[in-house]
């Protein structure tokens, strides 16, 4: 009731009556207010009681310890489903990260990783979570066990751009498609004064897979392989310049260096670094590390399961004169051996990869008649992609890269399949890896749930 209305009602009444009426009115309004507040409090309390388990993601440590199998099984299912969704759609990555962060938080808060019985029994699960959580730390964007700053400091000599590729005339020429031939002329002149074993191998092409870190829609490259010297511990460097497309005003900045250092027993260590060019108004070009410039970095092993990647250019994007260089470089890749990432990542902790299921598993999953199909024969990624060869294709992995290789016909190597067969092959490879079926779990779930008694 407004003040003006109250005054009009009370005005004709004697003072004592006014006081009595006002007191009764005030008490009634107070009771009404308290009743409303009490009702709202009940609603709020009920909401907390109903939503508590959902709001607070981490279950009590006592329940996790009391039923570890239940918790691990539930978290593995949630993780694998979220991982498949993130593999298939970048928009699902945040949800995957929330699931991963929740698992990691429970392991830490409940000190499960420090519990010898739990850590030993669920060793695959614990080590896998620890490994794939590395790049969730702000200073571990590369996904390695040491901070990014330490990695770049310790590997600097392996991934430096050779001085002769810092020549300003060359840098200006390699920055645009229109002047790319001048850059190649410079490289050919360098080769004239080099021994045959030291000559640069190079060609330009268009990538089938990924844009540059500074432009997702830029696919033109100039790749230069700078020979190393195993005896002297000098790494072989694959230096790749992003090249600006014809007519584009905004120039591509990226330069990538991936190096290979041969080790014992047919293994090699591989190291990575991305650089950005800065184009100055006076025409000069400076080069600095992408990370040092504050642009962050990417998880290297997500794409580079085999360390260095073979090159499968877009058809027709390599000139006939340079086609032999493509074949030479890919043959060179095959001589390196099994990839390792030095002391910075143990790939074995990421588990088995695509196509590592047994024939019996496939019969149960896809039916007995599947064995004789073209798809079944082609599900052979592990012939090459396993720890003793080119590394397992395990999550985290890049869907653009893998789908392009399989659907595009480059992998599995040597198989001639129709488009429909390739589509079927890809679908079954992904299903077999990410399946969370209780009776017939996929490769990732089965491995994560493997327990040591």
Helices and strands as residue ranges (DSSP letters): H 3-10, H 15-55, H 61-66, H 68-88, G 90-92, H 93-109, H 116-121, H 123-132, G 134-136, H 148-154, H 156-159, G 163-165, H 168-174, G 177-179, H 180-192, G 196-198, E 201-206, E 220-226, E 236-242, E 254-262, E 267-279, E 285-289, H 300-303, G 320-322, H 323-334, E 338-340, G 347-350, H 359-366, G 368-372, H 374-378, G 381-383, H 399-408, H 419-434, H 443-448
